Amino acid sequence: MSLKSIDDLFLHGVKDLFYAEKKLVQTLPKMAKKATSTELKQAIEQHLGETQDQVERLERIFVLLDETPRGKKCPAMDGLIEEGKEIMEEAEDDDVLDAGMLAAAQAVEHYEIARYGTLIAWGEELGMSEAVQLLKESLKEEKNADKLLSSLAEGNLNRKAA
Ligand SMILES: [Fe+2]
């Protein structure tokens, strides 16, 4: 895919996020299953539902762009998930596992927040108000998920692991 304009970058970013969100739809249930803290399990399950909505929003953006919904391999998301997997395999204690997974989930949220933020800025520049609206809805969910994870970390999760 050659990138010659902001339009190209925008489409590239949508494809990247589409791949990333779909990958998360596969990964979050595995994380929820492994989590021992009920709160963490619930937070992950709640975000799974939101992530499915985010995939649908991206599909709608593909339609707005007159493009077939197709992801583009996102090595960043693959790497973040890979790191999360390592922690899940190597943690020797339930509390350590939870704290490690929480950190991995939060890294994923921060990545997505960065990507959605950029796409919103480009979309605004391109005058794509409908797509921007959809992206803003997803960004709001990501930020809320991040806040929820922070409150769990600041609550007892990290302390229990220490
Ligand atoms: Fe997401």
Backbone and ligand atoms as CSV (ligand in chain L), in Angstrom:
chain,resi,resn,atom,element,x,y,z
A,1,MET,N,N,0.859,-1.197,0.000
A,1,MET,CA,C,0.000,0.000,0.000
A,1,MET,C,C,0.892,1.243,0.000
A,2,SER,N,N,0.860,2.016,-1.059
A,2,SER,CA,C,1.691,3.222,-1.070
A,2,SER,C,C,0.918,4.375,-0.415
A,3,LEU,N,N,1.638,5.156,0.336
A,3,LEU,CA,C,1.018,6.234,1.096
A,3,LEU,C,C,1.409,7.570,0.484
A,4,LYS,N,N,0.432,8.213,-0.173
A,4,LYS,CA,C,0.760,9.460,-0.865
A,4,LYS,C,C,0.072,10.669,-0.249
A,5,SER,N,N,-0.939,10.405,0.572
A,5,SER,CA,C,-1.695,11.531,1.116
A,5,SER,C,C,-2.232,11.176,2.502
A,6,ILE,N,N,-2.822,12.175,3.133
A,6,ILE,CA,C,-3.443,11.925,4.445
A,6,ILE,C,C,-4.590,10.916,4.289
A,7,ASP,N,N,-5.262,10.962,3.146
A,7,ASP,CA,C,-6.333,9.970,2.906
A,7,ASP,C,C,-5.766,8.554,3.006
A,8,ASP,N,N,-4.600,8.351,2.381
A,8,ASP,CA,C,-3.964,7.026,2.420
A,8,ASP,C,C,-3.589,6.645,3.853
A,9,LEU,N,N,-3.034,7.624,4.566
A,9,LEU,CA,C,-2.652,7.366,5.954
A,9,LEU,C,C,-3.878,7.015,6.789
A,10,PHE,N,N,-4.960,7.733,6.522
A,10,PHE,CA,C,-6.194,7.489,7.267
A,10,PHE,C,C,-6.680,6.061,7.036
A,11,LEU,N,N,-6.751,5.652,5.784
A,11,LEU,CA,C,-7.206,4.294,5.462
A,11,LEU,C,C,-6.255,3.257,6.071
A,12,HIS,N,N,-4.978,3.520,5.978
A,12,HIS,CA,C,-3.976,2.624,6.562
A,12,HIS,C,C,-4.228,2.470,8.072
A,13,GLY,N,N,-4.500,3.599,8.727
A,13,GLY,CA,C,-4.752,3.572,10.175
A,13,GLY,C,C,-6.021,2.806,10.530
A,14,VAL,N,N,-7.040,2.952,9.699
A,14,VAL,CA,C,-8.301,2.236,9.942
A,14,VAL,C,C,-8.063,0.724,9.802
A,15,LYS,N,N,-7.281,0.347,8.800
A,15,LYS,CA,C,-6.974,-1.073,8.586
A,15,LYS,C,C,-6.158,-1.645,9.742
A,16,ASP,N,N,-5.233,-0.855,10.213
A,16,ASP,CA,C,-4.385,-1.247,11.348
A,16,ASP,C,C,-5.243,-1.490,12.593
A,17,LEU,N,N,-6.132,-0.537,12.879
A,17,LEU,CA,C,-6.986,-0.680,14.064
A,17,LEU,C,C,-7.975,-1.822,13.904
A,18,PHE,N,N,-8.445,-2.034,12.687
A,18,PHE,CA,C,-9.390,-3.118,12.424
A,18,PHE,C,C,-8.732,-4.454,12.761
A,19,TYR,N,N,-7.508,-4.610,12.332
A,19,TYR,CA,C,-6.743,-5.816,12.651
A,19,TYR,C,C,-6.566,-5.926,14.169
A,20,ALA,N,N,-6.169,-4.806,14.788
A,20,ALA,CA,C,-5.884,-4.810,16.220
A,20,ALA,C,C,-7.132,-5.141,17.042
A,21,GLU,N,N,-8.247,-4.520,16.713
A,21,GLU,CA,C,-9.474,-4.751,17.490
A,21,GLU,C,C,-9.962,-6.188,17.317
A,22,LYS,N,N,-9.844,-6.708,16.086
A,22,LYS,CA,C,-10.295,-8.081,15.862
A,22,LYS,C,C,-9.424,-9.080,16.625
A,23,LYS,N,N,-8.149,-8.783,16.665
A,23,LYS,CA,C,-7.216,-9.620,17.422
A,23,LYS,C,C,-7.590,-9.608,18.912
A,24,LEU,N,N,-7.993,-8.421,19.378
A,24,LEU,CA,C,-8.382,-8.311,20.793
A,24,LEU,C,C,-9.650,-9.088,21.094
A,25,VAL,N,N,-10.572,-9.107,20.149
A,25,VAL,CA,C,-11.809,-9.870,20.344
A,25,VAL,C,C,-11.462,-11.349,20.588
A,26,GLN,N,N,-10.390,-11.818,19.954
A,26,GLN,CA,C,-9.964,-13.211,20.171
A,26,GLN,C,C,-9.202,-13.377,21.490
A,27,THR,N,N,-8.477,-12.326,21.873
A,27,THR,CA,C,-7.562,-12.440,23.018
A,27,THR,C,C,-8.230,-12.167,24.371
A,28,LEU,N,N,-9.142,-11.198,24.405
A,28,LEU,CA,C,-9.731,-10.801,25.698
A,28,LEU,C,C,-10.430,-11.959,26.422
A,29,PRO,N,N,-11.165,-12.840,25.722
A,29,PRO,CA,C,-11.805,-13.945,26.450
A,29,PRO,C,C,-10.786,-14.842,27.152
A,30,LYS,N,N,-9.621,-15.022,26.511
A,30,LYS,CA,C,-8.576,-15.854,27.134
A,30,LYS,C,C,-8.059,-15.184,28.397
A,31,MET,N,N,-7.917,-13.849,28.335
A,31,MET,CA,C,-7.443,-13.117,29.512
A,31,MET,C,C,-8.483,-13.161,30.630
A,32,ALA,N,N,-9.745,-12.977,30.264
A,32,ALA,CA,C,-10.816,-12.984,31.272
A,32,ALA,C,C,-10.846,-14.337,31.979
A,33,LYS,N,N,-10.631,-15.396,31.216
A,33,LYS,CA,C,-10.660,-16.741,31.770
A,33,LYS,C,C,-9.535,-16.946,32.788
A,34,LYS,N,N,-8.391,-16.344,32.506
A,34,LYS,CA,C,-7.213,-16.505,33.376
A,34,LYS,C,C,-7.256,-15.621,34.619
A,35,ALA,N,N,-7.982,-14.499,34.536
A,35,ALA,CA,C,-7.963,-13.531,35.645
A,35,ALA,C,C,-8.567,-14.151,36.900
A,36,THR,N,N,-7.947,-13.925,38.032
A,36,THR,CA,C,-8.514,-14.469,39.269
A,36,THR,C,C,-9.341,-13.418,39.998
A,37,SER,N,N,-8.960,-12.150,39.872
A,37,SER,CA,C,-9.755,-11.094,40.497
A,37,SER,C,C,-11.074,-10.951,39.732
A,38,THR,N,N,-12.183,-10.972,40.477
A,38,THR,CA,C,-13.504,-10.835,39.853
A,38,THR,C,C,-13.632,-9.488,39.152
A,39,GLU,N,N,-13.072,-8.457,39.799
A,39,GLU,CA,C,-13.172,-7.112,39.208
A,39,GLU,C,C,-12.426,-7.039,37.868
A,40,LEU,N,N,-11.243,-7.651,37.851
A,40,LEU,CA,C,-10.459,-7.624,36.612
A,40,LEU,C,C,-11.184,-8.423,35.528
A,41,LYS,N,N,-11.706,-9.579,35.915
A,41,LYS,CA,C,-12.455,-10.415,34.974
A,41,LYS,C,C,-13.622,-9.622,34.372
A,42,GLN,N,N,-14.362,-8.929,35.259
A,42,GLN,CA,C,-15.517,-8.141,34.789
A,42,GLN,C,C,-15.086,-7.011,33.870
A,43,ALA,N,N,-13.988,-6.341,34.249
A,43,ALA,CA,C,-13.498,-5.222,33.430
A,43,ALA,C,C,-13.132,-5.732,32.034
A,44,ILE,N,N,-12.481,-6.879,31.965
A,44,ILE,CA,C,-12.067,-7.425,30.669
A,44,ILE,C,C,-13.282,-7.842,29.857
A,45,GLU,N,N,-14.246,-8.479,30.532
A,45,GLU,CA,C,-15.453,-8.918,29.814
A,45,GLU,C,C,-16.257,-7.728,29.284
A,46,GLN,N,N,-16.332,-6.701,30.107
A,46,GLN,CA,C,-17.047,-5.495,29.671
A,46,GLN,C,C,-16.365,-4.892,28.439
A,47,HIS,N,N,-15.039,-4.886,28.480
A,47,HIS,CA,C,-14.324,-4.297,27.350
A,47,HIS,C,C,-14.380,-5.179,26.109
A,48,LEU,N,N,-14.619,-6.467,26.302
A,48,LEU,CA,C,-14.802,-7.341,25.146
A,48,LEU,C,C,-16.040,-6.895,24.359
A,49,GLY,N,N,-17.127,-6.630,25.078
A,49,GLY,CA,C,-18.356,-6.151,24.421
A,49,GLY,C,C,-18.102,-4.852,23.673
A,50,GLU,N,N,-17.385,-3.947,24.321
A,50,GLU,CA,C,-17.076,-2.658,23.682
A,50,GLU,C,C,-16.191,-2.862,22.455
A,51,THR,N,N,-15.250,-3.790,22.574
A,51,THR,CA,C,-14.327,-4.040,21.460
A,51,THR,C,C,-15.094,-4.567,20.240
A,52,GLN,N,N,-16.102,-5.400,20.508
A,52,GLN,CA,C,-16.932,-5.881,19.390
A,52,GLN,C,C,-17.666,-4.714,18.719
A,53,ASP,N,N,-18.141,-3.765,19.534
A,53,ASP,CA,C,-18.780,-2.568,18.969
A,53,ASP,C,C,-17.775,-1.749,18.158
A,54,GLN,N,N,-16.545,-1.719,18.648
A,54,GLN,CA,C,-15.508,-0.933,17.958
A,54,GLN,C,C,-15.177,-1.538,16.597
A,55,VAL,N,N,-15.179,-2.857,16.532
A,55,VAL,CA,C,-14.973,-3.526,15.238
A,55,VAL,C,C,-16.087,-3.115,14.273
A,56,GLU,N,N,-17.329,-3.115,14.779
A,56,GLU,CA,C,-18.467,-2.732,13.920
A,56,GLU,C,C,-18.359,-1.286,13.449
A,57,ARG,N,N,-17.922,-0.405,14.354
A,57,ARG,CA,C,-17.761,1.005,13.953
A,57,ARG,C,C,-16.728,1.134,12.842
A,58,LEU,N,N,-15.642,0.383,12.965
A,58,LEU,CA,C,-14.603,0.439,11.916
A,58,LEU,C,C,-15.168,-0.099,10.600
A,59,GLU,N,N,-16.010,-1.126,10.689
A,59,GLU,CA,C,-16.642,-1.648,9.467
A,59,GLU,C,C,-17.489,-0.571,8.801
A,60,ARG,N,N,-18.180,0.209,9.644
A,60,ARG,CA,C,-18.995,1.306,9.090
A,60,ARG,C,C,-18.118,2.368,8.432
A,61,ILE,N,N,-16.938,2.586,9.005
A,61,ILE,CA,C,-16.017,3.572,8.409
A,61,ILE,C,C,-15.503,3.070,7.056
A,62,PHE,N,N,-15.233,1.766,6.949
A,62,PHE,CA,C,-14.839,1.208,5.648
A,62,PHE,C,C,-15.931,1.494,4.609
A,63,VAL,N,N,-17.179,1.310,5.017
A,63,VAL,CA,C,-18.297,1.566,4.093
A,63,VAL,C,C,-18.292,3.047,3.681
A,64,LEU,N,N,-18.095,3.932,4.669
A,64,LEU,CA,C,-18.056,5.378,4.363
A,64,LEU,C,C,-16.933,5.701,3.378
A,65,LEU,N,N,-15.845,4.934,3.489
A,65,LEU,CA,C,-14.686,5.168,2.612
A,65,LEU,C,C,-14.819,4.420,1.285
A,66,ASP,N,N,-15.922,3.650,1.167
A,66,ASP,CA,C,-16.124,2.856,-0.039
A,66,ASP,C,C,-15.042,1.784,-0.197
A,67,GLU,N,N,-14.655,1.218,0.915
A,67,GLU,CA,C,-13.600,0.206,0.915
A,67,GLU,C,C,-14.130,-1.082,1.531
A,68,THR,N,N,-13.564,-2.199,1.124
A,68,THR,CA,C,-13.906,-3.476,1.749
A,68,THR,C,C,-13.209,-3.556,3.099
A,69,PRO,N,N,-13.940,-3.930,4.171
A,69,PRO,CA,C,-13.293,-4.048,5.477
A,69,PRO,C,C,-12.186,-5.104,5.436
A,70,ARG,N,N,-10.982,-4.647,5.572
A,70,ARG,CA,C,-9.852,-5.568,5.554
A,70,ARG,C,C,-8.780,-5.028,6.497
A,71,GLY,N,N,-8.288,-5.889,7.361
A,71,GLY,CA,C,-7.265,-5.461,8.308
A,71,GLY,C,C,-5.882,-5.485,7.677
A,72,LYS,N,N,-4.983,-4.781,8.346
A,72,LYS,CA,C,-3.595,-4.842,7.915
A,72,LYS,C,C,-2.795,-5.228,9.143
A,73,LYS,N,N,-1.985,-6.246,9.012
A,73,LYS,CA,C,-1.213,-6.758,10.146
A,73,LYS,C,C,-0.578,-5.625,10.940
A,74,CYS,N,N,-0.846,-5.627,12.227
A,74,CYS,CA,C,-0.338,-4.561,13.097
A,74,CYS,C,C,0.689,-5.163,14.051
A,75,PRO,N,N,1.978,-5.048,13.717
A,75,PRO,CA,C,3.013,-5.672,14.552
A,75,PRO,C,C,3.019,-5.116,15.978
A,76,ALA,N,N,2.590,-3.876,16.143
A,76,ALA,CA,C,2.573,-3.293,17.483
A,76,ALA,C,C,1.591,-4.055,18.370
A,77,MET,N,N,0.375,-4.273,17.872
A,77,MET,CA,C,-0.621,-4.993,18.677
A,77,MET,C,C,-0.193,-6.442,18.889
A,78,ASP,N,N,0.351,-7.056,17.840
A,78,ASP,CA,C,0.841,-8.436,17.981
A,78,ASP,C,C,1.875,-8.512,19.102
A,79,GLY,N,N,2.781,-7.523,19.137
A,79,GLY,CA,C,3.832,-7.498,20.155
A,79,GLY,C,C,3.271,-7.318,21.548
A,80,LEU,N,N,2.308,-6.411,21.678
A,80,LEU,CA,C,1.708,-6.173,22.997
A,80,LEU,C,C,1.006,-7.434,23.499
A,81,ILE,N,N,0.312,-8.111,22.591
A,81,ILE,CA,C,-0.402,-9.331,22.980
A,81,ILE,C,C,0.596,-10.443,23.316
A,82,GLU,N,N,1.661,-10.501,22.544
A,82,GLU,CA,C,2.706,-11.497,22.794
A,82,GLU,C,C,3.296,-11.322,24.199
A,83,GLU,N,N,3.562,-10.068,24.552
A,83,GLU,CA,C,4.099,-9.789,25.889
A,83,GLU,C,C,3.121,-10.201,26.979
A,84,GLY,N,N,1.847,-9.907,26.742
A,84,GLY,CA,C,0.809,-10.293,27.696
A,84,GLY,C,C,0.779,-11.808,27.883
A,85,LYS,N,N,0.915,-12.514,26.770
A,85,LYS,CA,C,0.901,-13.988,26.805
A,85,LYS,C,C,2.060,-14.524,27.634
A,86,GLU,N,N,3.234,-13.917,27.438
A,86,GLU,CA,C,4.420,-14.341,28.191
A,86,GLU,C,C,4.172,-14.225,29.691
A,87,ILE,N,N,3.567,-13.085,30.064
A,87,ILE,CA,C,3.292,-12.870,31.490
A,87,ILE,C,C,2.326,-13.934,32.009
A,88,MET,N,N,1.300,-14.218,31.185
A,88,MET,CA,C,0.303,-15.205,31.596
A,88,MET,C,C,0.944,-16.582,31.782
A,89,GLU,N,N,1.938,-16.875,30.970
A,89,GLU,CA,C,2.586,-18.186,31.061
A,89,GLU,C,C,3.596,-18.256,32.203
A,90,GLU,N,N,4.224,-17.106,32.473
A,90,GLU,CA,C,5.335,-17.128,33.422
A,90,GLU,C,C,4.955,-16.786,34.861
A,91,ALA,N,N,3.791,-16.157,35.045
A,91,ALA,CA,C,3.403,-15.753,36.400
A,91,ALA,C,C,3.205,-17.000,37.259
A,92,GLU,N,N,3.797,-16.962,38.449
A,92,GLU,CA,C,3.737,-18.155,39.302
A,92,GLU,C,C,2.733,-18.004,40.433
A,93,ASP,N,N,2.067,-16.857,40.432
A,93,ASP,CA,C,1.163,-16.585,41.545
A,93,ASP,C,C,-0.057,-15.850,40.960
A,94,ASP,N,N,-1.239,-16.132,41.478
A,94,ASP,CA,C,-2.472,-15.544,40.932
A,94,ASP,C,C,-2.467,-14.019,40.963
A,95,ASP,N,N,-1.997,-13.452,42.074
A,95,ASP,CA,C,-2.012,-11.993,42.187
A,95,ASP,C,C,-1.021,-11.350,41.226
A,96,VAL,N,N,0.119,-12.019,41.058
A,96,VAL,CA,C,1.126,-11.520,40.109
A,96,VAL,C,C,0.556,-11.612,38.690
A,97,LEU,N,N,-0.132,-12.709,38.424
A,97,LEU,CA,C,-0.766,-12.889,37.120
A,97,LEU,C,C,-1.748,-11.756,36.839
A,98,ASP,N,N,-2.604,-11.457,37.822
A,98,ASP,CA,C,-3.595,-10.395,37.646
A,98,ASP,C,C,-2.922,-9.036,37.415
A,99,ALA,N,N,-1.928,-8.728,38.234
A,99,ALA,CA,C,-1.252,-7.431,38.107
A,99,ALA,C,C,-0.555,-7.334,36.750
A,100,GLY,N,N,0.049,-8.422,36.312
A,100,GLY,CA,C,0.735,-8.441,35.015
A,100,GLY,C,C,-0.238,-8.300,33.864
A,101,MET,N,N,-1.368,-8.996,33.956
A,101,MET,CA,C,-2.374,-8.895,32.887
A,101,MET,C,C,-2.982,-7.509,32.835
A,102,LEU,N,N,-3.198,-6.941,34.013
A,102,LEU,CA,C,-3.749,-5.590,34.064
A,102,LEU,C,C,-2.813,-4.615,33.336
A,103,ALA,N,N,-1.523,-4.754,33.609
A,103,ALA,CA,C,-0.542,-3.873,32.960
A,103,ALA,C,C,-0.542,-4.093,31.451
A,104,ALA,N,N,-0.648,-5.351,31.040
A,104,ALA,CA,C,-0.663,-5.652,29.602
A,104,ALA,C,C,-1.915,-5.057,28.945
A,105,ALA,N,N,-3.043,-5.188,29.622
A,105,ALA,CA,C,-4.298,-4.650,29.079
A,105,ALA,C,C,-4.209,-3.135,28.966
A,106,GLN,N,N,-3.584,-2.520,29.952
A,106,GLN,CA,C,-3.481,-1.066,29.939
A,106,GLN,C,C,-2.549,-0.586,28.823
A,107,ALA,N,N,-1.504,-1.339,28.559
A,107,ALA,CA,C,-0.601,-0.981,27.451
A,107,ALA,C,C,-1.367,-1.030,26.126
A,108,VAL,N,N,-2.226,-2.025,25.984
A,108,VAL,CA,C,-3.056,-2.140,24.783
A,108,VAL,C,C,-3.977,-0.916,24.660
A,109,GLU,N,N,-4.606,-0.539,25.768
A,109,GLU,CA,C,-5.508,0.629,25.746
A,109,GLU,C,C,-4.743,1.888,25.340
A,110,HIS,N,N,-3.552,2.049,25.888
A,110,HIS,CA,C,-2.787,3.263,25.571
A,110,HIS,C,C,-2.417,3.302,24.090
A,111,TYR,N,N,-2.088,2.152,23.555
A,111,TYR,CA,C,-1.793,2.081,22.112
A,111,TYR,C,C,-3.019,2.505,21.306
A,112,GLU,N,N,-4.168,1.944,21.685
A,112,GLU,CA,C,-5.389,2.252,20.932
A,112,GLU,C,C,-5.794,3.719,21.069
A,113,ILE,N,N,-5.621,4.241,22.269
A,113,ILE,CA,C,-5.952,5.661,22.493
A,113,ILE,C,C,-5.102,6.534,21.566
A,114,ALA,N,N,-3.816,6.202,21.453
A,114,ALA,CA,C,-2.927,6.962,20.563
A,114,ALA,C,C,-3.423,6.876,19.123
A,115,ARG,N,N,-3.782,5.674,18.686
A,115,ARG,CA,C,-4.213,5.476,17.298
A,115,ARG,C,C,-5.545,6.169,16.998
A,116,TYR,N,N,-6.499,6.013,17.897
A,116,TYR,CA,C,-7.797,6.667,17.667
A,116,TYR,C,C,-7.619,8.189,17.646
A,117,GLY,N,N,-6.771,8.693,18.549
A,117,GLY,CA,C,-6.546,10.136,18.606
A,117,GLY,C,C,-6.013,10.668,17.285
A,118,THR,N,N,-5.053,9.963,16.726
A,118,THR,CA,C,-4.468,10.383,15.447
A,118,THR,C,C,-5.506,10.312,14.322
A,119,LEU,N,N,-6.262,9.215,14.288
A,119,LEU,CA,C,-7.270,9.067,13.222
A,119,LEU,C,C,-8.332,10.159,13.303
A,120,ILE,N,N,-8.688,10.547,14.524
A,120,ILE,CA,C,-9.675,11.623,14.696
A,120,ILE,C,C,-9.107,12.933,14.121
A,121,ALA,N,N,-7.852,13.207,14.429
A,121,ALA,CA,C,-7.226,14.438,13.928
A,121,ALA,C,C,-7.177,14.433,12.398
A,122,TRP,N,N,-6.774,13.309,11.818
A,122,TRP,CA,C,-6.713,13.224,10.354
A,122,TRP,C,C,-8.111,13.298,9.745
A,123,GLY,N,N,-9.052,12.595,10.375
A,123,GLY,CA,C,-10.430,12.594,9.880
A,123,GLY,C,C,-11.012,13.999,9.887
A,124,GLU,N,N,-10.689,14.757,10.920
A,124,GLU,CA,C,-11.186,16.135,11.001
A,124,GLU,C,C,-10.580,16.968,9.878
A,125,GLU,N,N,-9.308,16.760,9.663
A,125,GLU,CA,C,-8.621,17.492,8.593
A,125,GLU,C,C,-9.242,17.169,7.232
A,126,LEU,N,N,-9.670,15.914,7.085
A,126,LEU,CA,C,-10.236,15.471,5.809
A,126,LEU,C,C,-11.736,15.770,5.705
A,127,GLY,N,N,-12.296,16.356,6.759
A,127,GLY,CA,C,-13.717,16.696,6.754
A,127,GLY,C,C,-14.634,15.478,6.811
A,128,MET,N,N,-14.151,14.392,7.415
A,128,MET,CA,C,-14.962,13.164,7.477
A,128,MET,C,C,-15.724,13.097,8.792
A,129,SER,N,N,-16.745,13.949,8.913
A,129,SER,CA,C,-17.380,14.118,10.220
A,129,SER,C,C,-18.053,12.843,10.733
A,130,GLU,N,N,-18.631,12.055,9.837
A,130,GLU,CA,C,-19.321,10.842,10.283
A,130,GLU,C,C,-18.322,9.820,10.851
A,131,ALA,N,N,-17.232,9.652,10.139
A,131,ALA,CA,C,-16.190,8.728,10.609
A,131,ALA,C,C,-15.605,9.233,11.924
A,132,VAL,N,N,-15.397,10.541,12.014
A,132,VAL,CA,C,-14.824,11.132,13.225
A,132,VAL,C,C,-15.731,10.850,14.425
A,133,GLN,N,N,-17.040,10.973,14.214
A,133,GLN,CA,C,-18.008,10.716,15.276
A,133,GLN,C,C,-17.869,9.280,15.800
A,134,LEU,N,N,-17.777,8.351,14.863
A,134,LEU,CA,C,-17.643,6.932,15.233
A,134,LEU,C,C,-16.332,6.690,15.984
A,135,LEU,N,N,-15.263,7.311,15.504
A,135,LEU,CA,C,-13.956,7.144,16.144
A,135,LEU,C,C,-13.964,7.727,17.551
A,136,LYS,N,N,-14.690,8.841,17.696
A,136,LYS,CA,C,-14.757,9.482,19.019
A,136,LYS,C,C,-15.487,8.601,20.025
A,137,GLU,N,N,-16.517,7.914,19.551
A,137,GLU,CA,C,-17.245,7.000,20.452
A,137,GLU,C,C,-16.300,5.906,20.958
A,138,SER,N,N,-15.514,5.360,20.048
A,138,SER,CA,C,-14.587,4.289,20.436
A,138,SER,C,C,-13.495,4.830,21.350
A,139,LEU,N,N,-12.995,6.017,21.049
A,139,LEU,CA,C,-11.955,6.606,21.888
A,139,LEU,C,C,-12.462,6.796,23.316
A,140,LYS,N,N,-13.726,7.224,23.424
A,140,LYS,CA,C,-14.309,7.418,24.756
A,140,LYS,C,C,-14.327,6.101,25.531
A,141,GLU,N,N,-14.707,5.029,24.840
A,141,GLU,CA,C,-14.725,3.712,25.494
A,141,GLU,C,C,-13.329,3.285,25.925
A,142,GLU,N,N,-12.352,3.544,25.062
A,142,GLU,CA,C,-10.971,3.159,25.400
A,142,GLU,C,C,-10.496,3.925,26.634
A,143,LYS,N,N,-10.813,5.209,26.672
A,143,LYS,CA,C,-10.373,6.026,27.806
A,143,LYS,C,C,-11.044,5.560,29.098
A,144,ASN,N,N,-12.331,5.206,28.996
A,144,ASN,CA,C,-13.030,4.718,30.185
A,144,ASN,C,C,-12.452,3.382,30.650
A,145,ALA,N,N,-12.132,2.521,29.687
A,145,ALA,CA,C,-11.554,1.221,30.037
A,145,ALA,C,C,-10.212,1.441,30.736
A,146,ASP,N,N,-9.440,2.387,30.217
A,146,ASP,CA,C,-8.136,2.697,30.803
A,146,ASP,C,C,-8.298,3.195,32.240
A,147,LYS,N,N,-9.282,4.077,32.435
A,147,LYS,CA,C,-9.535,4.622,33.778
A,147,LYS,C,C,-9.932,3.520,34.748
A,148,LEU,N,N,-10.801,2.630,34.262
A,148,LEU,CA,C,-11.252,1.528,35.104
A,148,LEU,C,C,-10.061,0.646,35.511
A,149,LEU,N,N,-9.194,0.363,34.557
A,149,LEU,CA,C,-8.007,-0.452,34.858
A,149,LEU,C,C,-7.110,0.266,35.861
A,150,SER,N,N,-6.958,1.584,35.678
A,150,SER,CA,C,-6.145,2.358,36.629
A,150,SER,C,C,-6.726,2.271,38.031
A,151,SER,N,N,-8.049,2.373,38.123
A,151,SER,CA,C,-8.646,2.351,39.456
A,151,SER,C,C,-8.474,0.963,40.085
A,152,LEU,N,N,-8.495,-0.087,39.270
A,152,LEU,CA,C,-8.248,-1.429,39.816
A,152,LEU,C,C,-6.799,-1.556,40.287
A,153,ALA,N,N,-5.883,-1.002,39.491
A,153,ALA,CA,C,-4.457,-1.079,39.845
A,153,ALA,C,C,-4.190,-0.311,41.129
A,154,GLU,N,N,-4.830,0.863,41.231
A,154,GLU,CA,C,-4.597,1.682,42.419
A,154,GLU,C,C,-5.348,1.128,43.624
A,155,GLY,N,N,-6.367,0.325,43.352
A,155,GLY,CA,C,-7.097,-0.332,44.439
A,155,GLY,C,C,-6.219,-1.409,45.032
A,156,ASN,N,N,-6.718,-2.614,45.084
A,156,ASN,CA,C,-5.908,-3.591,45.814
A,156,ASN,C,C,-5.098,-4.532,44.930
A,157,LEU,N,N,-5.309,-4.459,43.595
A,157,LEU,CA,C,-4.650,-5.452,42.748
A,157,LEU,C,C,-3.127,-5.470,42.875
A,158,ASN,N,N,-2.531,-4.267,42.742
A,158,ASN,CA,C,-1.064,-4.219,42.792
A,158,ASN,C,C,-0.554,-4.515,44.196
A,159,ARG,N,N,-1.306,-4.055,45.193
A,159,ARG,CA,C,-0.872,-4.270,46.567
A,159,ARG,C,C,-0.841,-5.765,46.890
A,160,LYS,N,N,-1.867,-6.466,46.407
A,160,LYS,CA,C,-1.926,-7.904,46.656
A,160,LYS,C,C,-0.727,-8.629,46.030
A,161,ALA,N,N,-0.312,-8.108,44.877
A,161,ALA,CA,C,0.797,-8.769,44.168
A,161,ALA,C,C,2.144,-8.486,44.840
A,162,ALA,N,N,2.183,-7.420,45.651
A,162,ALA,CA,C,3.482,-6.978,46.198
A,162,ALA,C,C,3.928,-7.798,47.418
L,1,LIG,FE,FE,-10.398,-1.107,21.363
